[in-house]
Each structure stands twice: as structure tokens, then as C-alpha cells.
């Protein structure tokens, strides 16, 4: 069903998921993601996004990723 609803979805493989590649954060053009999520970064670049790989290996030891380093401030 998901493939039918989202035929153009970017799919993360197990290796990218294991390094919390899906815990990325984006401003609509740039995507900050773990440096170890290389395949996911390549797929994003192929779709016109600008991957911003960041080494968050120490944060990942505590279970965190790029999205965990953000703070949404709403008026």
C-alpha cells in the first residue's frame, strides 16, 4: 500500500536506518543527516537535495540524531 501511495519515496536501507539516518532534519533544500548514512545521502542528492553529513556518532551512543539537536520555536 505504501509503495502505491508513495511511488517516488526515498527508501533507507537497514545500514542507513541503523545509524539513525531517518532522524534527519531539513529546511526544504538542505538535509542534515548522520555522516554514516551514505546511501541515503546519495539518494537525496540524486533528487536535488543538498545533503549535509554531520558526524554525530557520540550523540548516537545515547540514542540521538540530527533531529534531536533541534528546537522548534513557534510564535
Order of alpha helices (4+ residues) and beta strands (2+ residues): alpha-alpha-beta-beta-alpha-beta-alpha
